[in-house]
Amino acid sequence: MEYKVKTICRRDEIDRCERFEMDHYQWHCVVEPKTYGYMGYLKGEGFYVQIRTEETDPLRRCKNHHDMVCKDSAVEVFLAFTEQGREISNDDMYLNFEVNANGAMYAKYGFGRKGRQFLPDTVYAATEVKSEIDETGWTMSLLIPEDFLKTVCDFSADGDGKDMYCNFYKISEDPDIEHYGSFSPIDSETPNFHLPVCFAKAIMV
């Protein structure tokens, strides 16, 4: 599975990018909110992501960064990186950005699932993460800074450095609205989004 990443010059061009749908709902789901989004390379800045979910009155108790927003209702962006030409593994470097409808974000990076660390506060600020609620749902947007990707992941959008993989999720672990949706399906008997081997290859176009 592949996702084509188009280069854009302005954030308001994001809907010209390839649309992804988080329509693979797995495991136990009480609800399955329609959720979709776009990711583009914002020239000179990094990867800009916008996700829309048709979920009215979303659960949003968390208000601070580092809070476990998956206990609310959240959308998530995962990016993984490996050496060019080598198959991705679950022990490779990956980043996870998890955001609720308050704009609170839980974001970490590291090799594999263990020993991960929070993004520096300066990177949190640089993402300019925000969520906006309206009558029919809510929309999340954020920027994944290019300089951070270069430093931590050895990735450059010009083709130098490592290959990139991606997945996008819709989740709530709250029993009343529990759901697990993804763009690229996950091969696991139990809920687990931290599996880069199941991510889609991101292709710069």
TORNULUM-227931 format. One record per residue (C-alpha): residue in three letters; x, y, z. Coordinates in Angstrom, 1 decimal. Layout:
BEGIN
+------+--------+--------+--------+
: code :   east :  north :     up :
+------+--------+--------+--------+
:  ALA :      X :      Y :      Z :
...
+------+--------+--------+--------+
***
This chain:
BEGIN
+------+--------+--------+--------+
: code :   east :  north :     up :
+------+--------+--------+--------+
:  MET :    0.0 :    0.0 :    0.0 :
:  GLU :    1.3 :    3.5 :   -0.9 :
:  TYR :    0.4 :    7.1 :   -0.1 :
:  LYS :    1.5 :    9.7 :   -2.6 :
:  VAL :    2.7 :   13.0 :   -0.9 :
:  LYS :    2.3 :   16.0 :   -3.1 :
:  THR :    4.3 :   19.2 :   -2.7 :
:  ILE :    2.3 :   22.3 :   -1.8 :
:  CYS :    3.3 :   26.0 :   -1.4 :
:  ARG :    0.5 :   27.0 :    1.0 :
:  ARG :   -1.5 :   25.3 :    3.7 :
:  ASP :   -4.8 :   26.2 :    2.0 :
:  GLU :   -3.7 :   23.9 :   -0.9 :
:  ILE :   -3.9 :   20.8 :    1.4 :
:  ASP :   -7.1 :   19.5 :   -0.2 :
:  ARG :   -5.3 :   19.2 :   -3.5 :
:  CYS :   -3.3 :   16.4 :   -2.0 :
:  GLU :   -4.2 :   12.7 :   -2.1 :
:  ARG :   -7.1 :   12.0 :    0.2 :
:  PHE :   -6.7 :    9.1 :    2.7 :
:  GLU :   -9.6 :    7.4 :    4.5 :
:  MET :   -9.4 :    5.8 :    7.9 :
:  ASP :  -12.0 :    3.2 :    7.0 :
:  HIS :  -10.3 :    0.0 :    8.2 :
:  TYR :  -12.1 :   -0.5 :   11.5 :
:  GLN :  -10.9 :   -3.4 :   13.5 :
:  TRP :  -11.2 :   -5.2 :   16.8 :
:  HIS :  -14.1 :   -4.0 :   19.1 :
:  CYS :  -15.8 :   -0.9 :   17.7 :
:  VAL :  -18.9 :    0.6 :   19.3 :
:  VAL :  -18.9 :    3.4 :   16.7 :
:  GLU :  -17.1 :    4.0 :   13.4 :
:  PRO :  -16.8 :    7.7 :   12.7 :
:  LYS :  -16.2 :    8.7 :    9.1 :
:  THR :  -12.7 :   10.1 :    9.1 :
:  TYR :  -10.4 :   11.2 :    6.3 :
:  GLY :   -7.5 :   13.6 :    5.6 :
:  TYR :   -4.6 :   14.8 :    3.6 :
:  MET :   -0.9 :   15.1 :    4.0 :
:  GLY :    1.3 :   17.3 :    1.8 :
:  TYR :    4.9 :   18.4 :    1.8 :
:  LEU :    4.8 :   22.2 :    2.6 :
:  LYS :    7.8 :   23.4 :    0.7 :
:  GLY :   10.6 :   24.5 :    3.0 :
:  GLU :    8.6 :   23.8 :    6.2 :
:  GLY :    7.7 :   20.1 :    6.5 :
:  PHE :    4.7 :   17.8 :    6.3 :
:  TYR :    1.4 :   19.5 :    6.8 :
:  VAL :   -1.5 :   17.2 :    7.8 :
:  GLN :   -5.2 :   17.9 :    8.0 :
:  ILE :   -7.7 :   15.3 :    9.3 :
:  ARG :  -11.5 :   15.7 :    9.3 :
:  THR :  -13.8 :   13.4 :   11.3 :
:  GLU :  -17.6 :   13.5 :   11.1 :
:  GLU :  -17.9 :   13.0 :   14.9 :
:  THR :  -20.2 :   15.5 :   16.7 :
:  ASP :  -19.7 :   16.2 :   20.4 :
:  PRO :  -16.3 :   14.4 :   20.6 :
:  LEU :  -15.1 :   13.2 :   23.9 :
:  ARG :  -12.3 :   15.7 :   24.9 :
:  ARG :  -11.4 :   15.7 :   28.6 :
:  CYS :   -7.6 :   16.1 :   28.0 :
:  LYS :   -6.5 :   19.7 :   27.8 :
:  ASN :   -2.7 :   19.5 :   28.0 :
:  HIS :    0.1 :   18.2 :   25.8 :
:  HIS :    1.4 :   14.8 :   27.0 :
:  ASP :   -2.0 :   13.8 :   28.2 :
:  MET :   -3.2 :   10.3 :   27.0 :
:  VAL :   -5.7 :   11.7 :   24.4 :
:  CYS :   -6.5 :    8.1 :   23.1 :
:  LYS :   -8.6 :    7.8 :   26.3 :
:  ASP :  -10.7 :   10.6 :   24.8 :
:  SER :  -11.5 :   10.5 :   21.1 :
:  ALA :   -8.5 :   11.3 :   18.9 :
:  VAL :   -6.9 :   11.3 :   15.4 :
:  GLU :   -3.4 :   10.1 :   15.0 :
:  VAL :   -0.5 :   10.5 :   12.5 :
:  PHE :    2.4 :    8.0 :   12.6 :
:  LEU :    5.5 :    8.3 :   10.4 :
:  ALA :    8.3 :    5.7 :   10.3 :
:  PHE :   11.7 :    5.8 :    8.6 :
:  THR :   14.2 :    3.2 :    7.5 :
:  GLU :   17.3 :    2.9 :    5.3 :
:  GLN :   16.6 :    3.3 :    1.6 :
:  GLY :   15.8 :    0.0 :   -0.1 :
:  ARG :   15.4 :   -1.9 :    3.2 :
:  GLU :   12.2 :   -3.3 :    4.5 :
:  ILE :   10.7 :   -1.4 :    7.4 :
:  SER :   10.7 :   -3.2 :   10.8 :
:  ASN :    8.9 :   -2.5 :   14.0 :
:  ASP :   12.2 :   -1.5 :   15.6 :
:  ASP :   12.9 :    1.3 :   13.2 :
:  MET :   12.5 :    5.0 :   14.1 :
:  TYR :    9.0 :    6.3 :   14.1 :
:  LEU :    7.0 :    9.3 :   15.4 :
:  ASN :    3.4 :    9.4 :   16.7 :
:  PHE :    1.3 :   12.5 :   16.9 :
:  GLU :   -2.1 :   11.9 :   18.7 :
:  VAL :   -4.5 :   14.8 :   19.0 :
:  ASN :   -8.0 :   15.3 :   20.5 :
:  ALA :  -10.7 :   17.8 :   19.7 :
:  ASN :   -9.2 :   20.3 :   22.3 :
:  GLY :   -5.9 :   20.4 :   20.3 :
:  ALA :   -4.1 :   18.5 :   23.1 :
:  MET :   -1.3 :   16.4 :   21.7 :
:  TYR :    0.5 :   13.3 :   22.8 :
:  ALA :    3.6 :   13.0 :   20.6 :
:  LYS :    6.7 :   10.8 :   21.0 :
:  TYR :    9.6 :    9.5 :   18.9 :
:  GLY :   12.1 :    6.6 :   19.1 :
:  PHE :   13.3 :    3.3 :   17.8 :
:  GLY :   10.5 :    0.7 :   18.4 :
:  ARG :    7.8 :    1.0 :   21.0 :
:  LYS :   10.0 :    0.9 :   24.1 :
:  GLY :   12.2 :    3.7 :   25.3 :
:  ARG :   10.3 :    6.4 :   23.4 :
:  GLN :   10.5 :   10.1 :   24.4 :
:  PHE :    8.3 :   13.1 :   24.1 :
:  LEU :    9.0 :   15.7 :   21.4 :
:  PRO :   10.9 :   18.7 :   22.7 :
:  ASP :    8.7 :   21.6 :   23.7 :
:  THR :   10.1 :   23.7 :   20.8 :
:  VAL :    8.9 :   21.1 :   18.3 :
:  TYR :    5.5 :   20.9 :   20.0 :
:  ALA :    5.2 :   24.7 :   19.5 :
:  ALA :    6.5 :   24.4 :   15.9 :
:  THR :    3.7 :   22.0 :   14.9 :
:  GLU :    1.1 :   24.7 :   15.6 :
:  VAL :   -1.3 :   21.9 :   16.3 :
:  LYS :   -5.0 :   22.8 :   16.5 :
:  SER :   -8.4 :   21.4 :   16.4 :
:  GLU :  -11.6 :   23.1 :   15.4 :
:  ILE :  -15.2 :   21.8 :   16.2 :
:  ASP :  -18.3 :   22.7 :   14.1 :
:  GLU :  -21.8 :   21.4 :   13.8 :
:  THR :  -21.0 :   18.3 :   11.8 :
:  GLY :  -17.6 :   17.2 :   13.2 :
:  TRP :  -14.1 :   18.5 :   13.9 :
:  THR :  -10.8 :   19.1 :   12.0 :
:  MET :   -7.2 :   18.7 :   13.2 :
:  SER :   -4.2 :   20.2 :   11.6 :
:  LEU :   -0.5 :   20.2 :   12.3 :
:  LEU :    2.9 :   20.7 :   10.8 :
:  ILE :    5.7 :   18.1 :   11.2 :
:  PRO :    8.8 :   20.3 :   11.0 :
:  GLU :   11.4 :   19.4 :    8.3 :
:  ASP :   14.4 :   20.3 :   10.4 :
:  PHE :   13.2 :   18.0 :   13.2 :
:  LEU :   12.8 :   15.1 :   10.7 :
:  LYS :   16.3 :   15.8 :    9.3 :
:  THR :   17.9 :   15.8 :   12.7 :
:  VAL :   16.1 :   12.9 :   14.3 :
:  CYS :   15.1 :   10.7 :   11.4 :
:  ASP :   17.8 :   11.5 :    8.8 :
:  PHE :   15.0 :   12.3 :    6.3 :
:  SER :   14.8 :   14.9 :    3.6 :
:  ALA :   12.0 :   15.4 :    1.2 :
:  ASP :   14.4 :   15.9 :   -1.7 :
:  GLY :   15.2 :   12.1 :   -1.7 :
:  ASP :   18.3 :   12.1 :    0.4 :
:  GLY :   18.3 :   10.1 :    3.6 :
:  LYS :   15.8 :    7.5 :    4.6 :
:  ASP :   12.6 :    6.1 :    3.2 :
:  MET :    9.3 :    7.1 :    4.9 :
:  TYR :    6.2 :    5.1 :    5.8 :
:  CYS :    2.9 :    6.4 :    7.2 :
:  ASN :   -0.4 :    5.5 :    8.8 :
:  PHE :   -3.3 :    7.5 :   10.0 :
:  TYR :   -5.7 :    6.5 :   12.8 :
:  LYS :   -9.1 :    7.3 :   14.5 :
:  ILE :   -9.3 :    6.0 :   18.0 :
:  SER :  -11.0 :    6.0 :   21.4 :
:  GLU :  -10.3 :    3.6 :   24.2 :
:  ASP :  -13.3 :    4.8 :   26.2 :
:  PRO :  -15.7 :    1.9 :   26.4 :
:  ASP :  -18.8 :    4.0 :   25.6 :
:  ILE :  -17.4 :    5.0 :   22.1 :
:  GLU :  -14.5 :    2.6 :   21.7 :
:  HIS :  -13.2 :    2.4 :   18.1 :
:  TYR :  -10.0 :    1.7 :   16.1 :
:  GLY :   -9.9 :    2.9 :   12.5 :
:  SER :   -6.8 :    3.1 :   10.3 :
:  PHE :   -5.8 :    4.0 :    6.7 :
:  SER :   -3.5 :    1.0 :    6.2 :
:  PRO :   -5.0 :   -2.1 :    8.0 :
:  ILE :   -3.1 :   -3.5 :   11.0 :
:  ASP :   -2.2 :   -7.2 :   11.2 :
:  SER :   -2.7 :   -7.9 :   14.9 :
:  GLU :   -5.1 :   -9.9 :   16.9 :
:  THR :   -5.3 :   -7.1 :   19.5 :
:  PRO :   -5.5 :   -3.3 :   19.2 :
:  ASN :   -2.0 :   -2.0 :   18.4 :
:  PHE :   -1.2 :    0.9 :   16.1 :
:  HIS :    2.6 :    0.8 :   16.9 :
:  LEU :    3.4 :   -1.6 :   14.1 :
:  PRO :    5.4 :    0.2 :   11.3 :
:  VAL :    5.5 :   -3.0 :    9.2 :
:  CYS :    1.8 :   -2.4 :    8.6 :
:  PHE :    2.3 :    1.2 :    7.5 :
:  ALA :    1.9 :    2.4 :    3.9 :
:  LYS :    5.0 :    3.5 :    1.9 :
:  ALA :    5.0 :    7.3 :    1.5 :
:  ILE :    6.0 :    8.4 :   -2.0 :
:  MET :    7.0 :   11.9 :   -2.8 :
:  VAL :    5.5 :   13.1 :   -6.1 :
+------+--------+--------+--------+
***
